[in-house]
Structures are given as structure tokens and as C-alpha cells.
Amino acid sequence: MELCVIGVGYVGLVTGTCFADLGNRVVCVDTDKPKIEGLKKGRIPIYEPGLEELVRRNHKDKRLVFTTELKEGLKGAQIAFIAVGTPSAAGGEANLEYVKAAARGIGRHCSGDLIVVDKSTVPVGMGDMVAGIISDELESRGAKHAVSVVSCPEFLREGSAIHDFMNPDRVVIGCRDRRPADKVAELFKGLPGKTMITDLRSAEMIKYASNAFLATKISFINEIANLCERVDADVAQVAEGMGLDGRIGSAFLNAGAGYGGSCFPKDVSALVHIAEKEGYEFRILKSVMAVNEAQKRGVLARIKRLMGTFEGKTVGVLGLAFKANTDDMREAVSLDVVAGLLEKGARVRAFDPAATEHARRMLPQAQYCEDAIGAARGAHCLVVLTEWNEFKELNLAAVKKVMKTPLLVDGRNLYDPAKVKKLGFSYQGVGRS
Ligand SMILES: NC(=O)c1ccc[n+]([C@@H]2O[C@H](COP(=O)([O-])OP(=O)(O)OC[C@H]3O[C@@H](n4cnc5c(N)ncnc54)[C@H](O)[C@@H]3O)[C@@H](O)[C@H]2O)c1
């Protein structure tokens, strides 16, 4: 099929590239000129395992094209995907200006009948609003194209985005009419996972409800962890035992320094806001947010417990990205922790395998190191904030040798407390006995 993807970020670039790899012709459109120029030259703007090779191959084979001109992208397109950002606005609600701008652009520039698929995470009712915006634009230029709006929320995870796209647990397609929904479903034919066709609003709600539920699991296990510390139980054992129950499952039961990232914080907040607008107080989610904030602050408290004071001390930080296998720093726990350390008078030596360039811009006062050992060198305390595999396999004996004092705060519970203590570290995990 001929596809247009509007917004070439983490979701848009992966979506466009994977659809091209499945044999479609895809034009990716973004307003960010340097990004598009870079992509044309094979420069990938994000760190995502496997993406570079896939983009280059499909671009070379001319199935994947990049442009800043929406008109060019929509020419001949049968389906256009909206994959622009929906960040949090000041009040916690989703900022919909980019989605609205994309919808206006579609109405102004589409040159034939079109199915518009919303992949951006948007509040319930946005699909209808997008349809309204497009139809107003079409009317104002006297165009008679038939445009249907479909919601197809994205569930990929950064760090394993290509795998997730190609192996979805489910594809959710929401639409008023069956025909465009079936057409969109055709694109996913051959991929595993169930395709669920539903109404527009339910599809929009499925995305928010899914993210909110996963965030709830994280905050729940974090509260269990905090209690484990008080009753001398080990949350890793507790989570394992809980996860063996098929009704519960082990995913998202890793206690730690709290969730961050480009989705959970903004989507939980947006759902609370949607509820408020409807006169409903979403009490669970308000608690989920509060627990998460406290959990992030808890990292500083743990460091203080081991180190005593911050003033004049050096803290090595391992991991800046909000999770492993990405360079994404949006709402990363490291932003709060590093800023807090600096504010309290500590020096920070930090390392991340992929996110250092972004971190340099966001946290310029920290010192950035080439590797984990570099971050530990001369540090009074080492704190782990991202669960990168290379940190799990760190030679802690060598790390200890370069540190001033062997204090370790494990914000992701990567290490076995007994082994680490045996090496001579004072160790603080989250919820470990
Ligand atoms: N990142 C994820 O893991 C993830 C997962 C599932 C769903 N989502 C949702 O997908 C959407 C996109 O997220 P993302 O992380 O890819 O965002 P992003 O910020 O990485 O990318 C958005 C892109 O859209 C471009 N853009 C903005 N307005 C535009 C316009 N009018 N025309 C063309 N391009 C425009 C921006 O320049 C940017 O490149 C969001 O709603 C997000 O909640 C994200």
C-alpha cells in the first residue's frame, strides 16, 4: 500500500520503517528539517536497536522516503498515520496542538480519498475532533474527498520497538465504520497477535488504560518494596512469588526508583485529567503518581543514608536514559536525581551507554564519563538508575578499587545484595532485606 507517516519520532520512524520493510511504500513527513535531512543521508536521530540497518535498507530500496512537505507525503497515499507527539501541557492534560496541526495539514493537502490513522496517544474523543478538523479544511477548499479516521494506538516499547512492532501482542483498531478498519487491519496481516476491531473511543481508552495499568503495577510493587524494607522481606523474592500466579504475571513487577519516560508519566496524568473533566476523581491513578514521585525522591534519601552528607561528595551515576536500550531522557528518573544531587552540593560523574549527548544538554553541570569505571572513579557513592545489561555485568571488584568509599545505591535492584556486600560494599537496593 501507499502510506504516509506524519511525525518521524520514536513511533513514526519505527512504524514507517517497519511498514516499508513489510513491502509498503512509505513517505515519512516531519516538520523538523535537520532531522529529515539527516535521515535522507542515513543518519538515525534516535538510538533504537536494529533501526539503523532497517532504515538504510528500505531507504536504499526506495520503499522509505523522507520529506518535510506534507503535500508530497499525501500524494497518492491510501492511508496516513498521525504519529506526532502529545506531551503534557502545563495542567497535566495532553497537549494536542501537534495532532491538530497534522489534521489541518491533512485537510489542506490530501488529494484523494484517505484513511487517517491516529497512532499518537490522544484523549478519548480526539478521533472525532480530528475528523471534524479535516472535514472543515476540506469544505473550505471545496474538496469532496472521503476521509475516515481510525484509531490504532501504538504499544511498542522503546528499546525493543522493532521486535514489538513485528510481534504485537495485539493490534487495536477503532473506527466508526468497518471498511476503513478492515483496510488498516490488512497492513498487519501476517504479524502474530490478535487484531481487535472496536469503536473509536474504546480504542483511544484502551491505550490510556493499558499504560495507566502498567504504571499502577510499578507503583504497587514499589509500595510493597518500601514495606519489605520495614519488615525485612525481599521484594525481588516477593515479586517472583507473585508473578508465578498466572492472574498476576511477572511483567512490570520490578521495584525500583520509579517510572519515567515519554509515556507513563504523561499518559497517567492525562487520564487523571480526562477523568476530572468528566467530574470523576480517579483516586488510584492520583496515588500512582504520588507514589512515583516519592519513589524518585527516595533515591536521594538512600544515598544520604549511606553517604551521610552531600556537600563536597562525589556521586557516580550509572544510567541516565529512562530505561535500558534507549537514548530517551524524557521524564527520566536521572533528571530528578542528578539535579537533586547537584542542588545539595554533590559533584556528579555520570555515564550512560546511549543517552549522554541528550543528558549533556539537559544537565550541563554534571561531568560525563566514557564508561562505568570512569563514573565510579573517585566517587563516594555509586548509584544505578537504568537497568542496562552492561551494568548488570559490571566488574564490581574493579569498580570498588577506583571508588573513594564503597557505597552502592542500586535503584534498579540489579545486584544480589549478599554478593555485593561480600565484595565489601555498603549496599542499598529498593525493598531488599
Ligand atoms: N515513544 C514511545 O515509546 C511511544 C509508545 C507508544 C505510543 N507513543 C505515542 O506516540 C506519539 C509519538 O510519540 P514519540 O515518542 O514518537 O514522539 P516524538 O516526540 O519522538 O516524535 C514526534 C515527531 O513529530 C514531529 N511533528 C510534530 N508536529 C508535526 C507536524 N505537524 N507534522 C509533521 N511532524 C510533526 C516532531 O518534529 C517529532 O519528530 C505520542 O502520542 C506518544 O504518546 C509513544
PDBQT file of the ligand as one rigid body, heavy atoms in Angstrom, charges set to zero:
ROOT
HETATM    1  N1  LIG A 501       7.758   6.769  22.445  1.00  0.00    +0.000 N 
HETATM    2  C1  LIG A 501       7.069   5.681  22.747  1.00  0.00    +0.000 C 
HETATM    3  O1  LIG A 501       7.596   4.695  23.269  1.00  0.00    +0.000 OA
HETATM    4  C2  LIG A 501       5.595   5.623  22.437  1.00  0.00    +0.000 A 
HETATM    5  C3  LIG A 501       4.937   4.395  22.531  1.00  0.00    +0.000 A 
HETATM    6  C4  LIG A 501       3.583   4.342  22.249  1.00  0.00    +0.000 A 
HETATM    7  C5  LIG A 501       2.894   5.493  21.916  1.00  0.00    +0.000 A 
HETATM    8  N2  LIG A 501       3.562   6.685  21.848  1.00  0.00    +0.000 N 
HETATM    9  C6  LIG A 501       2.808   7.870  21.453  1.00  0.00    +0.000 C 
HETATM   10  O2  LIG A 501       3.141   8.157  20.099  1.00  0.00    +0.000 OA
HETATM   11  C7  LIG A 501       3.160   9.570  19.880  1.00  0.00    +0.000 C 
HETATM   12  C8  LIG A 501       4.514   9.978  19.330  1.00  0.00    +0.000 C 
HETATM   13  O3  LIG A 501       5.488   9.725  20.322  1.00  0.00    +0.000 OA
HETATM   14  P1  LIG A 501       7.049   9.798  20.006  1.00  0.00    +0.000 P 
HETATM   15  O4  LIG A 501       7.743   9.350  21.228  1.00  0.00    +0.000 OA
HETATM   16  O5  LIG A 501       7.322   9.131  18.711  1.00  0.00    +0.000 OA
HETATM   17  O6  LIG A 501       7.204  11.381  19.808  1.00  0.00    +0.000 OA
HETATM   18  P2  LIG A 501       8.498  12.180  19.345  1.00  0.00    +0.000 P 
HETATM   19  O7  LIG A 501       8.488  13.443  20.105  1.00  0.00    +0.000 OA
HETATM   20  O8  LIG A 501       9.703  11.285  19.391  1.00  0.00    +0.000 OA
HETATM   21  O9  LIG A 501       8.217  12.492  17.804  1.00  0.00    +0.000 OA
HETATM   22  C9  LIG A 501       7.230  13.337  17.351  1.00  0.00    +0.000 C 
HETATM   23  C10 LIG A 501       7.662  13.889  15.992  1.00  0.00    +0.000 C 
HETATM   24  O10 LIG A 501       6.568  14.587  15.395  1.00  0.00    +0.000 OA
HETATM   25  C11 LIG A 501       7.079  15.702  14.694  1.00  0.00    +0.000 C 
HETATM   26  N3  LIG A 501       5.988  16.656  14.452  1.00  0.00    +0.000 N 
HETATM   27  C12 LIG A 501       5.341  17.455  15.341  1.00  0.00    +0.000 A 
HETATM   28  N4  LIG A 501       4.365  18.127  14.714  1.00  0.00    +0.000 NA
HETATM   29  C13 LIG A 501       4.383  17.735  13.410  1.00  0.00    +0.000 A 
HETATM   30  C14 LIG A 501       3.589  18.039  12.267  1.00  0.00    +0.000 A 
HETATM   31  N5  LIG A 501       2.565  18.906  12.329  1.00  0.00    +0.000 N 
HETATM   32  N6  LIG A 501       3.882  17.464  11.092  1.00  0.00    +0.000 NA
HETATM   33  C15 LIG A 501       4.922  16.585  10.999  1.00  0.00    +0.000 A 
HETATM   34  N7  LIG A 501       5.697  16.252  12.049  1.00  0.00    +0.000 NA
HETATM   35  C16 LIG A 501       5.422  16.805  13.231  1.00  0.00    +0.000 A 
HETATM   36  C17 LIG A 501       8.197  16.202  15.603  1.00  0.00    +0.000 C 
HETATM   37  O11 LIG A 501       9.096  17.035  14.910  1.00  0.00    +0.000 OA
HETATM   38  C18 LIG A 501       8.814  14.883  16.071  1.00  0.00    +0.000 C 
HETATM   39  O12 LIG A 501       9.853  14.494  15.205  1.00  0.00    +0.000 OA
HETATM   40  C19 LIG A 501       2.826  10.201  21.228  1.00  0.00    +0.000 C 
HETATM   41  O13 LIG A 501       1.459  10.478  21.291  1.00  0.00    +0.000 OA
HETATM   42  C20 LIG A 501       3.186   9.115  22.220  1.00  0.00    +0.000 C 
HETATM   43  O14 LIG A 501       2.445   9.200  23.407  1.00  0.00    +0.000 OA
HETATM   44  C21 LIG A 501       4.889   6.759  22.097  1.00  0.00    +0.000 A 
ENDROOT
TORSDOF 0
